[in-house]
Amino acid sequence: MNKKTLKIGIVGLGSVGQGVIKILQDNSELIKKKTNTDIQIIGICAKDKNKKRDIAIHKYKWFDNPKSLAEDKSLDVLIELIGGEDGIALEVVESAISSNKHVITANKALLAKHGNYLFGLAEKNKVTILYEAAVAGAIPIIKTLRESTASNDISALYGILNGTCNYILTSMERDSITFDEALEKAKELGFAEADPTFDIEGYDAAHKLSILASVSFSQSIAFNDISIQGIKNISLDDILAAKDYGYKIKLLGIAKKNYNKLTQNVRPCLVPSESQLAKIDWEKNAVVIKGGFFGELTLSGPGAGRLPTASAVFGDIFDIINETNYPSLGTPLSNLSENISSDNYNEKARFYLRFLLPDVSGTMASITNIMAKNNISIDDITQRISKKMFKQNLVPITIITSTTDFVSINKAVEDINKNNYSPISPNIIIIED
Ligand SMILES: NC(=O)c1ccc[n+]([C@@H]2O[C@H](COP(=O)([O-])OP(=O)(O)OC[C@H]3O[C@@H](n4cnc5c(N)ncnc54)[C@H](OP(=O)(O)O)[C@@H]3O)[C@@H](O)[C@H]2O)c1
């Protein structure tokens, strides 16, 4: 077998970009042996040429303009590791595809927003876009869905897709600390960005879910159809009450198919403490897939980080070398459904509610009456102790409902708020039994 050569260019030399170079430097012999290919970096590019990097890059040709690298005649594959849903990342990817280069990217924000357009452009130019590193870091979830489980009708997918949120929720539970304290700790240890908005408000998980849902359910990427709720409102009281009930709170990305309609949600959920997902702690990620022939499959591992993410980039490089040529979204673009999304209103589940009620007799009875009027049965109602709330003469009450739906829950809460029974709207968290 003749030895091949693959010429790659890397734009973005931050955490992941440097990881890609490091893996190639450290494991070049192994990679050569496995692929029979000499992978050559023909150019690199980042914003600041003079920035101190953690690895030696002086032997690679520097490009000041990332688009020049993307369009370079000798290039086979452009690896985009800049990030951002628009701007230079989009321009570079467009340039590479239009110049008939394959693209590998770790940029979920870009694909969530422009994926349908970019995959179409790639098909027109007979090149491929691969993106394993964009979802759940080192976990080979795209390959699993696109290849190994492709003969199954997937019914649901549940993912812990954001390491920052999982770290914060785990830290609150294990160390009995508040959300703000856990966030500070996550920042100190490098598990949260200085501005963590994208993570804690659920957008990062939603970007990943939009891609997973497309590959799992053969529909175009539909980021705007995802209902997104982050973890900012989760208090230590919620974490402790959930634990008391035998649950943990996790931020889940969930896509479920029901009668050919798809619901997509990113939201905090109560999951049973004994479930697989409850055991995924700290910054780890996991995805559970439910399919016709295999039942249930769980993949877990590091969802981010320099080398784990770069290792997923190499999975894509190997695919290009081996010319695997699977459709990027698992289904040929012309066979993807346009939009099968639906809202959550009919979704049936049990719910956890935490009220802060004035310490006045009869209030609890009024709440249970309103629940009954809205046909909601109560499985458990518990009065809890909170020193902080005691000072404000408020009593935390937690309720676990029987199976009901969002319409009934929302109507009950509206009635409770209208009657001023509770000065603060309750925290409502769905239970994923
Ligand atoms: N970090 C992770 O663990 C992880 C995990 C999964 C996916 N991802 C995704 O991987 C991508 C890269 O993430 P990262 O953490 O490596 O980001 P990063 O550390 O912030 O690095 C970004 C790189 O882009 C370069 N850059 C910025 N603007 C540029 C421009 N106009 N022209 C050329 N280069 C430019 C920066 O240059 P300078 O270095 O000169 O400033 C830097 O090297 C993102 O899409 C991210 O979502 C990251």
The ligand as an SDF file (V2000), in Angstrom:
LIG
                    3D

 48 52  0  0  0  0  0  0  0  0999 V2000
  -11.8700   24.3120   24.7420 N   0  0  0  0  0  0  0  0  0  0  0  0
  -12.5940   23.1980   24.7460 C   0  0  0  0  0  0  0  0  0  0  0  0
  -12.4850   22.3670   25.6550 O   0  0  0  0  0  0  0  0  0  0  0  0
  -13.5670   22.9390   23.6220 C   0  0  0  0  0  0  0  0  0  0  0  0
  -14.3260   21.7640   23.6490 C   0  0  0  0  0  0  0  0  0  0  0  0
  -15.1940   21.4840   22.5880 C   0  0  0  0  0  0  0  0  0  0  0  0
  -15.3050   22.3960   21.5610 C   0  0  0  0  0  0  0  0  0  0  0  0
  -14.5740   23.5430   21.5800 N   0  0  0  0  0  0  0  0  0  0  0  0
  -14.7150   24.4820   20.4640 C   0  0  0  0  0  0  0  0  0  0  0  0
  -13.4660   24.5750   19.8040 O   0  0  0  0  0  0  0  0  0  0  0  0
  -13.3030   25.8680   19.2530 C   0  0  0  0  0  0  0  0  0  0  0  0
  -11.9950   26.4720   19.7830 C   0  0  0  0  0  0  0  0  0  0  0  0
  -12.0860   26.5280   21.1900 O   0  0  0  0  0  0  0  0  0  0  0  0
  -10.8070   26.9200   22.0960 P   0  0  0  0  0  0  0  0  0  0  0  0
  -11.2240   26.6510   23.4990 O   0  0  0  0  0  0  0  0  0  0  0  0
   -9.6020   26.3020   21.5580 O   0  0  0  0  0  0  0  0  0  0  0  0
  -10.7890   28.5060   21.8710 O   0  0  0  0  0  0  0  0  0  0  0  0
   -9.6650   29.5250   22.3140 P   0  0  0  0  0  0  0  0  0  0  0  0
   -8.7230   28.8960   23.2760 O   0  0  0  0  0  0  0  0  0  0  0  0
  -10.3610   30.7700   22.6990 O   0  0  0  0  0  0  0  0  0  0  0  0
   -8.8690   29.7860   20.9550 O   0  0  0  0  0  0  0  0  0  0  0  0
   -9.3930   30.5090   19.8980 C   0  0  0  0  0  0  0  0  0  0  0  0
   -8.3030   30.7200   18.8820 C   0  0  0  0  0  0  0  0  0  0  0  0
   -8.8650   31.4540   17.7900 O   0  0  0  0  0  0  0  0  0  0  0  0
   -7.9160   32.4460   17.4040 C   0  0  0  0  0  0  0  0  0  0  0  0
   -8.5910   33.5690   16.7520 N   0  0  0  0  0  0  0  0  0  0  0  0
   -9.4860   34.4300   17.2700 C   0  0  0  0  0  0  0  0  0  0  0  0
   -9.8470   35.3370   16.3450 N   0  0  0  0  0  0  0  0  0  0  0  0
   -9.1500   35.0330   15.2250 C   0  0  0  0  0  0  0  0  0  0  0  0
   -9.0530   35.6180   13.9450 C   0  0  0  0  0  0  0  0  0  0  0  0
   -9.7530   36.7050   13.6180 N   0  0  0  0  0  0  0  0  0  0  0  0
   -8.2250   35.0380   13.0380 N   0  0  0  0  0  0  0  0  0  0  0  0
   -7.4940   33.9470   13.3520 C   0  0  0  0  0  0  0  0  0  0  0  0
   -7.5350   33.3460   14.5620 N   0  0  0  0  0  0  0  0  0  0  0  0
   -8.3530   33.9020   15.4830 C   0  0  0  0  0  0  0  0  0  0  0  0
   -7.2560   32.8750   18.7040 C   0  0  0  0  0  0  0  0  0  0  0  0
   -6.0260   33.5080   18.4080 O   0  0  0  0  0  0  0  0  0  0  0  0
   -4.9790   33.9730   19.5350 P   0  0  0  0  0  0  0  0  0  0  0  0
   -4.5410   32.7140   20.2410 O   0  0  0  0  0  0  0  0  0  0  0  0
   -3.8710   34.5980   18.7980 O   0  0  0  0  0  0  0  0  0  0  0  0
   -5.7110   34.9080   20.4370 O   0  0  0  0  0  0  0  0  0  0  0  0
   -7.1080   31.5350   19.3960 C   0  0  0  0  0  0  0  0  0  0  0  0
   -5.9340   30.9060   19.0390 O   0  0  0  0  0  0  0  0  0  0  0  0
  -14.5690   26.6370   19.6400 C   0  0  0  0  0  0  0  0  0  0  0  0
  -15.5030   26.5500   18.6040 O   0  0  0  0  0  0  0  0  0  0  0  0
  -15.0680   25.8850   20.8550 C   0  0  0  0  0  0  0  0  0  0  0  0
  -16.4790   26.0120   21.0330 O   0  0  0  0  0  0  0  0  0  0  0  0
  -13.7100   23.8270   22.5910 C   0  0  0  0  0  0  0  0  0  0  0  0
  1  2  1  0
  2  3  2  0
  2  4  1  0
  4  5  1  0
  4 48  2  0
  5  6  2  0
  6  7  1  0
  7  8  2  0
  8  9  1  0
  8 48  1  0
  9 10  1  0
  9 46  1  0
 10 11  1  0
 11 12  1  0
 11 44  1  0
 12 13  1  0
 13 14  1  0
 14 15  2  0
 14 16  1  0
 14 17  1  0
 17 18  1  0
 18 19  2  0
 18 20  1  0
 18 21  1  0
 21 22  1  0
 22 23  1  0
 23 24  1  0
 23 42  1  0
 24 25  1  0
 25 26  1  0
 25 36  1  0
 26 27  1  0
 26 35  1  0
 27 28  2  0
 28 29  1  0
 29 30  1  0
 29 35  2  0
 30 31  1  0
 30 32  2  0
 32 33  1  0
 33 34  2  0
 34 35  1  0
 36 37  1  0
 36 42  1  0
 37 38  1  0
 38 39  2  0
 38 40  1  0
 38 41  1  0
 42 43  1  0
 44 45  1  0
 44 46  1  0
 46 47  1  0
M  CHG  2   8   1  16  -1
M  END
$$$$
